[in-house]
Amino acid sequence: MSAPSGFSPDLLAEIRARLPLESIIGRRVTLKRSGDGRSWRGKCPFHGGRSPSFSIRGQGFRCFSCGEHDDHSSYTMWSERVGFAAAVQLLAAEAGVDLPKQPGQQQDDAEEIAQQARERAERLAAQPGKSEGRDVEQEGLG
Ligand SMILES: [Zn+2]
């Protein structure tokens, strides 16, 4: 599979290598280094829980509570509410990586991915933790 929006896997890999994931997420989330120094923990920015269920290890993150997991570009799409192409541009600028010129025809892909990111963000916002499905239909009583 080729990368969406025409960015080469090498380019994305270089961005990830230059830009520690904890430095991006650390702007919004207070992170603490784990005992072995190989991972970071903090409160999950996705579901907003109070316990530090969110963990960053290497070039990926995962929340043990809500299960959200991904990498640089997905996090940036979510945090900045932008499409994949825009997220990569932001990350590339920060990492000091030059992006190749984008042909205009890639817009559709970016738009579709942006839409998916928005839907996911909305879905996550709509379910703060696991709430029980009670009091749905209380009417027939009495
Ligand atoms: Zn979470």
Backbone and ligand atoms as CSV (ligand in chain L), in Angstrom:
chain,resi,resn,atom,element,x,y,z
A,1,MET,N,N,0.835,-1.199,0.000
A,1,MET,CA,C,0.000,0.000,0.000
A,1,MET,C,C,0.873,1.252,0.000
A,2,SER,N,N,0.484,2.220,-0.751
A,2,SER,CA,C,1.232,3.472,-0.743
A,2,SER,C,C,0.638,4.393,0.321
A,3,ALA,N,N,1.453,5.310,0.769
A,3,ALA,CA,C,0.987,6.240,1.788
A,3,ALA,C,C,-0.084,7.144,1.188
A,4,PRO,N,N,-1.074,7.520,1.976
A,4,PRO,CA,C,-2.092,8.432,1.471
A,4,PRO,C,C,-1.495,9.797,1.160
A,5,SER,N,N,-2.134,10.500,0.259
A,5,SER,CA,C,-1.772,11.876,-0.061
A,5,SER,C,C,-0.378,12.023,-0.638
A,6,GLY,N,N,0.175,10.942,-1.123
A,6,GLY,CA,C,1.396,11.052,-1.895
A,6,GLY,C,C,2.672,11.264,-1.109
A,7,PHE,N,N,2.634,11.189,0.200
A,7,PHE,CA,C,3.868,11.310,0.964
A,7,PHE,C,C,4.560,9.955,0.987
A,8,SER,N,N,5.839,9.980,0.769
A,8,SER,CA,C,6.547,8.711,0.721
A,8,SER,C,C,6.748,8.173,2.140
A,9,PRO,N,N,6.760,6.865,2.269
A,9,PRO,CA,C,6.997,6.271,3.599
A,9,PRO,C,C,8.326,6.727,4.189
A,10,ASP,N,N,9.321,6.929,3.332
A,10,ASP,CA,C,10.619,7.381,3.830
A,10,ASP,C,C,10.515,8.748,4.486
A,11,LEU,N,N,9.752,9.603,3.814
A,11,LEU,CA,C,9.590,10.957,4.334
A,11,LEU,C,C,8.900,10.925,5.696
A,12,LEU,N,N,7.843,10.140,5.779
A,12,LEU,CA,C,7.110,10.045,7.040
A,12,LEU,C,C,7.991,9.443,8.126
A,13,ALA,N,N,8.802,8.489,7.731
A,13,ALA,CA,C,9.699,7.857,8.701
A,13,ALA,C,C,10.732,8.864,9.202
A,14,GLU,N,N,11.185,9.721,8.307
A,14,GLU,CA,C,12.181,10.710,8.720
A,14,GLU,C,C,11.579,11.718,9.697
A,15,ILE,N,N,10.351,12.121,9.415
A,15,ILE,CA,C,9.674,13.045,10.328
A,15,ILE,C,C,9.550,12.404,11.704
A,16,ARG,N,N,9.115,11.165,11.719
A,16,ARG,CA,C,8.939,10.477,13.004
A,16,ARG,C,C,10.261,10.343,13.748
A,17,ALA,N,N,11.316,10.078,12.973
A,17,ALA,CA,C,12.621,9.885,13.605
A,17,ALA,C,C,13.155,11.190,14.189
A,18,ARG,N,N,12.848,12.294,13.534
A,18,ARG,CA,C,13.392,13.578,13.989
A,18,ARG,C,C,12.580,14.205,15.101
A,19,LEU,N,N,11.330,13.846,15.152
A,19,LEU,CA,C,10.419,14.531,16.060
A,19,LEU,C,C,9.908,13.532,17.099
A,20,PRO,N,N,10.441,13.581,18.289
A,20,PRO,CA,C,9.965,12.631,19.304
A,20,PRO,C,C,8.479,12.828,19.565
A,21,LEU,N,N,7.788,11.724,19.601
A,21,LEU,CA,C,6.342,11.795,19.798
A,21,LEU,C,C,6.008,12.473,21.128
A,22,GLU,N,N,6.837,12.218,22.138
A,22,GLU,CA,C,6.546,12.804,23.451
A,22,GLU,C,C,6.658,14.325,23.442
A,23,SER,N,N,7.472,14.861,22.500
A,23,SER,CA,C,7.598,16.320,22.452
A,23,SER,C,C,6.338,16.954,21.861
A,24,ILE,N,N,5.676,16.248,20.969
A,24,ILE,CA,C,4.436,16.777,20.390
A,24,ILE,C,C,3.302,16.659,21.404
A,25,ILE,N,N,3.130,15.471,21.915
A,25,ILE,CA,C,2.011,15.225,22.821
A,25,ILE,C,C,2.249,15.923,24.165
A,26,GLY,N,N,3.519,16.091,24.515
A,26,GLY,CA,C,3.865,16.721,25.789
A,26,GLY,C,C,3.402,18.158,25.909
A,27,ARG,N,N,3.045,18.757,24.779
A,27,ARG,CA,C,2.524,20.121,24.847
A,27,ARG,C,C,1.155,20.176,25.488
A,28,ARG,N,N,0.406,19.103,25.323
A,28,ARG,CA,C,-0.951,19.101,25.865
A,28,ARG,C,C,-1.085,18.216,27.077
A,29,VAL,N,N,-0.224,17.252,27.159
A,29,VAL,CA,C,-0.356,16.250,28.196
A,29,VAL,C,C,0.900,16.277,29.054
A,30,THR,N,N,0.717,16.299,30.371
A,30,THR,CA,C,1.870,16.217,31.261
A,30,THR,C,C,2.360,14.777,31.280
A,31,LEU,N,N,3.572,14.594,30.831
A,31,LEU,CA,C,4.099,13.244,30.694
A,31,LEU,C,C,5.173,12.975,31.741
A,32,LYS,N,N,5.168,11.758,32.218
A,32,LYS,CA,C,6.220,11.349,33.150
A,32,LYS,C,C,6.962,10.170,32.554
A,33,ARG,N,N,8.248,10.226,32.678
A,33,ARG,CA,C,9.055,9.149,32.133
A,33,ARG,C,C,8.910,7.907,33.005
A,34,SER,N,N,8.851,6.777,32.365
A,34,SER,CA,C,8.721,5.536,33.121
A,34,SER,C,C,10.050,5.177,33.787
A,35,GLY,N,N,9.997,4.220,34.685
A,35,GLY,CA,C,11.176,3.843,35.446
A,35,GLY,C,C,12.345,3.431,34.569
A,36,ASP,N,N,12.073,2.694,33.531
A,36,ASP,CA,C,13.169,2.238,32.675
A,36,ASP,C,C,13.558,3.293,31.630
A,37,GLY,N,N,12.859,4.427,31.640
A,37,GLY,CA,C,13.227,5.520,30.749
A,37,GLY,C,C,12.866,5.298,29.295
A,38,ARG,N,N,12.127,4.252,28.993
A,38,ARG,CA,C,11.855,3.940,27.593
A,38,ARG,C,C,10.452,4.327,27.160
A,39,SER,N,N,9.649,4.740,28.072
A,39,SER,CA,C,8.305,5.149,27.690
A,39,SER,C,C,7.855,6.313,28.569
A,40,TRP,N,N,6.740,6.896,28.178
A,40,TRP,CA,C,6.187,8.050,28.881
A,40,TRP,C,C,4.738,7.768,29.221
A,41,ARG,N,N,4.319,8.315,30.356
A,41,ARG,CA,C,2.931,8.096,30.752
A,41,ARG,C,C,2.250,9.408,31.089
A,42,GLY,N,N,0.977,9.464,30.844
A,42,GLY,CA,C,0.230,10.654,31.195
A,42,GLY,C,C,-1.259,10.380,31.096
A,43,LYS,N,N,-2.023,11.442,31.335
A,43,LYS,CA,C,-3.472,11.308,31.203
A,43,LYS,C,C,-3.849,11.348,29.737
A,44,CYS,N,N,-4.780,10.530,29.370
A,44,CYS,CA,C,-5.136,10.389,27.958
A,44,CYS,C,C,-5.849,11.641,27.442
A,45,PRO,N,N,-5.317,12.260,26.366
A,45,PRO,CA,C,-5.990,13.438,25.818
A,45,PRO,C,C,-7.246,13.075,25.033
A,46,PHE,N,N,-7.398,11.811,24.711
A,46,PHE,CA,C,-8.529,11.413,23.867
A,46,PHE,C,C,-9.804,11.232,24.671
A,47,HIS,N,N,-9.742,10.499,25.740
A,47,HIS,CA,C,-10.977,10.282,26.488
A,47,HIS,C,C,-11.012,11.105,27.777
A,48,GLY,N,N,-9.889,11.797,28.092
A,48,GLY,CA,C,-9.907,12.726,29.211
A,48,GLY,C,C,-10.038,12.081,30.572
A,49,GLY,N,N,-9.519,10.898,30.733
A,49,GLY,CA,C,-9.600,10.229,32.031
A,49,GLY,C,C,-8.681,10.857,33.056
A,50,ARG,N,N,-8.846,10.461,34.304
A,50,ARG,CA,C,-8.033,11.041,35.371
A,50,ARG,C,C,-6.797,10.216,35.687
A,51,SER,N,N,-6.809,8.981,35.304
A,51,SER,CA,C,-5.646,8.155,35.604
A,51,SER,C,C,-4.695,8.151,34.410
A,52,PRO,N,N,-3.406,7.986,34.677
A,52,PRO,CA,C,-2.421,8.030,33.593
A,52,PRO,C,C,-2.414,6.744,32.780
A,53,SER,N,N,-3.433,6.574,31.980
A,53,SER,CA,C,-3.563,5.348,31.198
A,53,SER,C,C,-2.913,5.480,29.825
A,54,PHE,N,N,-2.418,6.647,29.553
A,54,PHE,CA,C,-1.889,6.946,28.230
A,54,PHE,C,C,-0.380,6.732,28.239
A,55,SER,N,N,0.104,6.021,27.263
A,55,SER,CA,C,1.522,5.715,27.265
A,55,SER,C,C,2.129,5.895,25.881
A,56,ILE,N,N,3.321,6.458,25.860
A,56,ILE,CA,C,4.044,6.649,24.609
A,56,ILE,C,C,5.293,5.786,24.674
A,57,ARG,N,N,5.493,5.034,23.646
A,57,ARG,CA,C,6.677,4.197,23.594
A,57,ARG,C,C,7.203,4.240,22.175
A,58,GLY,N,N,8.438,4.678,22.014
A,58,GLY,CA,C,9.002,4.758,20.677
A,58,GLY,C,C,8.215,5.733,19.825
A,59,GLN,N,N,7.708,5.258,18.711
A,59,GLN,CA,C,7.026,6.149,17.778
A,59,GLN,C,C,5.523,5.933,17.764
A,60,GLY,N,N,5.022,5.382,18.823
A,60,GLY,CA,C,3.583,5.175,18.875
A,60,GLY,C,C,3.045,5.457,20.271
A,61,PHE,N,N,1.745,5.693,20.352
A,61,PHE,CA,C,1.118,5.875,21.657
A,61,PHE,C,C,-0.053,4.931,21.782
A,62,ARG,N,N,-0.463,4.699,23.011
A,62,ARG,CA,C,-1.615,3.848,23.254
A,62,ARG,C,C,-2.245,4.236,24.576
A,63,CYS,N,N,-3.561,4.206,24.599
A,63,CYS,CA,C,-4.261,4.415,25.863
A,63,CYS,C,C,-4.836,3.081,26.306
A,64,PHE,N,N,-4.513,2.686,27.525
A,64,PHE,CA,C,-4.974,1.391,28.012
A,64,PHE,C,C,-6.425,1.445,28.452
A,65,SER,N,N,-6.946,2.640,28.559
A,65,SER,CA,C,-8.332,2.763,28.994
A,65,SER,C,C,-9.297,2.801,27.810
A,66,CYS,N,N,-9.090,3.737,26.898
A,66,CYS,CA,C,-10.030,3.844,25.775
A,66,CYS,C,C,-9.528,3.113,24.544
A,67,GLY,N,N,-8.275,2.673,24.571
A,67,GLY,CA,C,-7.783,1.863,23.464
A,67,GLY,C,C,-7.267,2.650,22.285
A,68,GLU,N,N,-7.305,3.968,22.363
A,68,GLU,CA,C,-6.811,4.783,21.257
A,68,GLU,C,C,-5.315,4.529,21.084
A,69,HIS,N,N,-4.903,4.339,19.855
A,69,HIS,CA,C,-3.479,4.153,19.608
A,69,HIS,C,C,-3.165,4.580,18.184
A,70,ASP,N,N,-2.009,5.166,17.998
A,70,ASP,CA,C,-1.615,5.610,16.666
A,70,ASP,C,C,-0.238,6.236,16.719
A,71,ASP,N,N,0.005,7.182,15.795
A,71,ASP,CA,C,1.332,7.763,15.732
A,71,ASP,C,C,1.261,9.269,15.505
A,72,HIS,N,N,2.399,9.852,15.107
A,72,HIS,CA,C,2.520,11.301,14.961
A,72,HIS,C,C,1.397,11.941,14.143
A,73,SER,N,N,1.266,11.454,12.918
A,73,SER,CA,C,0.362,12.152,12.003
A,73,SER,C,C,-1.082,12.046,12.477
A,74,SER,N,N,-1.449,10.888,13.005
A,74,SER,CA,C,-2.826,10.736,13.472
A,74,SER,C,C,-3.091,11.613,14.683
A,75,TYR,N,N,-2.098,11.693,15.572
A,75,TYR,CA,C,-2.286,12.552,16.736
A,75,TYR,C,C,-2.444,14.009,16.308
A,76,THR,N,N,-1.613,14.437,15.363
A,76,THR,CA,C,-1.672,15.829,14.917
A,76,THR,C,C,-2.988,16.117,14.198
A,77,MET,N,N,-3.455,15.153,13.416
A,77,MET,CA,C,-4.755,15.334,12.761
A,77,MET,C,C,-5.844,15.554,13.796
A,78,TRP,N,N,-5.740,14.767,14.864
A,78,TRP,CA,C,-6.743,14.878,15.913
A,78,TRP,C,C,-6.584,16.176,16.698
A,79,SER,N,N,-5.354,16.483,17.111
A,79,SER,CA,C,-5.169,17.633,18.007
A,79,SER,C,C,-5.361,18.952,17.281
A,80,GLU,N,N,-4.988,18.997,16.005
A,80,GLU,CA,C,-5.095,20.244,15.250
A,80,GLU,C,C,-6.351,20.293,14.388
A,81,ARG,N,N,-7.095,19.195,14.377
A,81,ARG,CA,C,-8.312,19.124,13.557
A,81,ARG,C,C,-8.010,19.406,12.090
A,82,VAL,N,N,-7.002,18.769,11.585
A,82,VAL,CA,C,-6.639,18.968,10.188
A,82,VAL,C,C,-6.604,17.619,9.482
A,83,GLY,N,N,-6.478,17.663,8.167
A,83,GLY,CA,C,-6.359,16.454,7.384
A,83,GLY,C,C,-4.941,15.910,7.435
A,84,PHE,N,N,-4.797,14.748,6.847
A,84,PHE,CA,C,-3.501,14.091,6.882
A,84,PHE,C,C,-2.410,14.953,6.259
A,85,ALA,N,N,-2.704,15.520,5.096
A,85,ALA,CA,C,-1.686,16.310,4.402
A,85,ALA,C,C,-1.242,17.500,5.243
A,86,ALA,N,N,-2.204,18.174,5.836
A,86,ALA,CA,C,-1.877,19.340,6.662
A,86,ALA,C,C,-1.102,18.915,7.901
A,87,ALA,N,N,-1.483,17.774,8.460
A,87,ALA,CA,C,-0.774,17.280,9.642
A,87,ALA,C,C,0.683,16.988,9.308
A,88,VAL,N,N,0.896,16.362,8.166
A,88,VAL,CA,C,2.270,16.045,7.770
A,88,VAL,C,C,3.046,17.328,7.520
A,89,GLN,N,N,2.389,18.327,6.943
A,89,GLN,CA,C,3.076,19.599,6.699
A,89,GLN,C,C,3.492,20.258,8.013
A,90,LEU,N,N,2.602,20.224,8.978
A,90,LEU,CA,C,2.934,20.796,10.288
A,90,LEU,C,C,4.117,20.069,10.914
A,91,LEU,N,N,4.046,18.753,10.861
A,91,LEU,CA,C,5.103,17.950,11.472
A,91,LEU,C,C,6.427,18.138,10.739
A,92,ALA,N,N,6.347,18.199,9.422
A,92,ALA,CA,C,7.571,18.361,8.627
A,92,ALA,C,C,8.230,19.691,8.943
A,93,ALA,N,N,7.406,20.731,9.093
A,93,ALA,CA,C,7.946,22.049,9.394
A,93,ALA,C,C,8.665,22.031,10.737
A,94,GLU,N,N,8.062,21.344,11.697
A,94,GLU,CA,C,8.682,21.264,13.012
A,94,GLU,C,C,9.942,20.427,13.009
A,95,ALA,N,N,9.900,19.374,12.224
A,95,ALA,CA,C,11.046,18.462,12.185
A,95,ALA,C,C,12.166,18.996,11.310
A,96,GLY,N,N,11.868,20.047,10.523
A,96,GLY,CA,C,12.869,20.569,9.613
A,96,GLY,C,C,13.083,19.688,8.400
A,97,VAL,N,N,12.024,19.005,8.004
A,97,VAL,CA,C,12.094,18.136,6.837
A,97,VAL,C,C,11.437,18.852,5.666
A,98,ASP,N,N,12.109,18.857,4.537
A,98,ASP,CA,C,11.523,19.482,3.344
A,98,ASP,C,C,10.532,18.540,2.692
A,99,LEU,N,N,9.357,19.068,2.401
A,99,LEU,CA,C,8.350,18.268,1.716
A,99,LEU,C,C,8.447,18.491,0.215
A,100,PRO,N,N,8.232,17.433,-0.544
A,100,PRO,CA,C,8.138,17.623,-1.989
A,100,PRO,C,C,6.870,18.383,-2.330
A,101,LYS,N,N,6.866,19.033,-3.460
A,101,LYS,CA,C,5.666,19.764,-3.889
A,101,LYS,C,C,4.512,18.793,-4.094
A,102,GLN,N,N,3.352,19.207,-3.624
A,102,GLN,CA,C,2.179,18.359,-3.747
A,102,GLN,C,C,1.363,18.709,-4.980
A,103,PRO,N,N,1.114,17.727,-5.832
A,103,PRO,CA,C,0.190,17.994,-6.931
A,103,PRO,C,C,-1.224,18.198,-6.393
A,104,GLY,N,N,-1.974,19.082,-7.038
A,104,GLY,CA,C,-3.287,19.458,-6.538
A,104,GLY,C,C,-4.287,18.330,-6.476
A,105,GLN,N,N,-4.066,17.280,-7.245
A,105,GLN,CA,C,-5.074,16.231,-7.322
A,105,GLN,C,C,-5.146,15.368,-6.069
A,106,GLN,N,N,-4.264,15.618,-5.126
A,106,GLN,CA,C,-4.292,14.807,-3.917
A,106,GLN,C,C,-5.335,15.311,-2.924
A,107,GLN,N,N,-5.969,16.402,-3.236
A,107,GLN,CA,C,-6.905,17.020,-2.299
A,107,GLN,C,C,-8.001,16.075,-1.818
A,108,ASP,N,N,-8.502,15.253,-2.730
A,108,ASP,CA,C,-9.614,14.395,-2.357
A,108,ASP,C,C,-9.248,13.456,-1.220
A,109,ASP,N,N,-8.091,12.850,-1.364
A,109,ASP,CA,C,-7.615,11.950,-0.318
A,109,ASP,C,C,-7.553,12.660,1.023
A,110,ALA,N,N,-6.925,13.822,1.002
A,110,ALA,CA,C,-6.725,14.560,2.243
A,110,ALA,C,C,-8.074,14.900,2.867
A,111,GLU,N,N,-9.010,15.284,2.025
A,111,GLU,CA,C,-10.330,15.668,2.509
A,111,GLU,C,C,-11.030,14.471,3.159
A,112,GLU,N,N,-10.899,13.330,2.513
A,112,GLU,CA,C,-11.544,12.128,3.034
A,112,GLU,C,C,-10.948,11.737,4.384
A,113,ILE,N,N,-9.636,11.815,4.462
A,113,ILE,CA,C,-8.964,11.447,5.706
A,113,ILE,C,C,-9.305,12.439,6.803
A,114,ALA,N,N,-9.396,13.699,6.431
A,114,ALA,CA,C,-9.768,14.714,7.420
A,114,ALA,C,C,-11.155,14.417,7.972
A,115,GLN,N,N,-12.041,14.013,7.103
A,115,GLN,CA,C,-13.400,13.684,7.516
A,115,GLN,C,C,-13.390,12.505,8.488
A,116,GLN,N,N,-12.585,11.504,8.179
A,116,GLN,CA,C,-12.494,10.351,9.068
A,116,GLN,C,C,-11.961,10.770,10.435
A,117,ALA,N,N,-10.980,11.662,10.415
A,117,ALA,CA,C,-10.404,12.115,11.682
A,117,ALA,C,C,-11.445,12.858,12.504
A,118,ARG,N,N,-12.243,13.684,11.834
A,118,ARG,CA,C,-13.282,14.431,12.550
A,118,ARG,C,C,-14.302,13.482,13.148
A,119,GLU,N,N,-14.684,12.477,12.355
A,119,GLU,CA,C,-15.674,11.527,12.849
A,119,GLU,C,C,-15.142,10.774,14.056
A,120,ARG,N,N,-13.868,10.435,13.999
A,120,ARG,CA,C,-13.301,9.713,15.118
A,120,ARG,C,C,-13.239,10.593,16.358
A,121,ALA,N,N,-12.862,11.844,16.156
A,121,ALA,CA,C,-12.789,12.765,17.291
A,121,ALA,C,C,-14.166,12.944,17.917
A,122,GLU,N,N,-15.183,13.030,17.067
A,122,GLU,CA,C,-16.536,13.195,17.589
A,122,GLU,C,C,-16.989,11.955,18.336
A,123,ARG,N,N,-16.639,10.798,17.787
A,123,ARG,CA,C,-17.029,9.554,18.421
A,123,ARG,C,C,-16.390,9.454,19.800
A,124,LEU,N,N,-15.122,9.827,19.872
A,124,LEU,CA,C,-14.423,9.750,21.149
A,124,LEU,C,C,-15.003,10.750,22.140
A,125,ALA,N,N,-15.355,11.919,21.639
A,125,ALA,CA,C,-15.901,12.944,22.524
A,125,ALA,C,C,-17.262,12.533,23.051
A,126,ALA,N,N,-17.960,11.713,22.279
A,126,ALA,CA,C,-19.324,11.348,22.638
A,126,ALA,C,C,-19.377,10.236,23.670
A,127,GLN,N,N,-18.278,9.581,23.926
A,127,GLN,CA,C,-18.313,8.497,24.894
A,127,GLN,C,C,-17.216,8.661,25.943
A,128,PRO,N,N,-17.464,9.502,26.928
A,128,PRO,CA,C,-16.486,9.699,27.995
A,128,PRO,C,C,-16.455,8.503,28.939
A,129,GLY,N,N,-15.584,7.584,28.700
A,129,GLY,CA,C,-15.509,6.407,29.548
A,129,GLY,C,C,-16.644,5.449,29.244
A,130,LYS,N,N,-16.697,4.385,30.002
A,130,LYS,CA,C,-17.754,3.411,29.748
A,130,LYS,C,C,-18.934,3.687,30.674
A,131,SER,N,N,-19.984,4.226,30.136
A,131,SER,CA,C,-21.164,4.457,30.947
A,131,SER,C,C,-22.128,3.299,30.738
A,132,GLU,N,N,-22.797,2.912,31.791
A,132,GLU,CA,C,-23.694,1.778,31.674
A,132,GLU,C,C,-24.959,2.168,30.922
A,133,GLY,N,N,-25.543,1.206,30.254
A,133,GLY,CA,C,-26.688,1.528,29.411
A,133,GLY,C,C,-28.017,1.441,30.118
A,134,ARG,N,N,-28.033,1.846,31.368
A,134,ARG,CA,C,-29.297,1.786,32.102
A,134,ARG,C,C,-30.180,2.994,31.782
A,135,ASP,N,N,-31.211,3.159,32.521
A,135,ASP,CA,C,-32.205,4.219,32.363
A,135,ASP,C,C,-32.463,4.631,30.913
A,136,VAL,N,N,-32.579,3.644,30.091
A,136,VAL,CA,C,-32.918,3.930,28.711
A,136,VAL,C,C,-34.429,4.055,28.590
A,137,GLU,N,N,-35.110,3.030,29.108
A,137,GLU,CA,C,-36.573,3.068,29.024
A,137,GLU,C,C,-37.157,2.767,30.392
A,138,GLN,N,N,-37.534,3.785,31.097
A,138,GLN,CA,C,-38.073,3.617,32.438
A,138,GLN,C,C,-39.575,3.825,32.456
A,139,GLU,N,N,-40.142,4.018,31.331
A,139,GLU,CA,C,-41.518,4.472,31.310
A,139,GLU,C,C,-42.526,3.436,31.779
A,140,GLY,N,N,-42.485,2.237,31.283
A,140,GLY,CA,C,-43.542,1.267,31.576
A,140,GLY,C,C,-43.785,0.965,33.050
A,141,LEU,N,N,-43.005,1.508,33.966
A,141,LEU,CA,C,-43.183,1.196,35.395
A,141,LEU,C,C,-44.298,2.025,36.019
A,142,GLY,N,N,-45.048,1.407,36.946
A,142,GLY,CA,C,-46.084,2.097,37.697
A,142,GLY,C,C,-47.269,2.298,36.834
L,1,ZN,ZN,ZN,-7.882,7.152,26.412
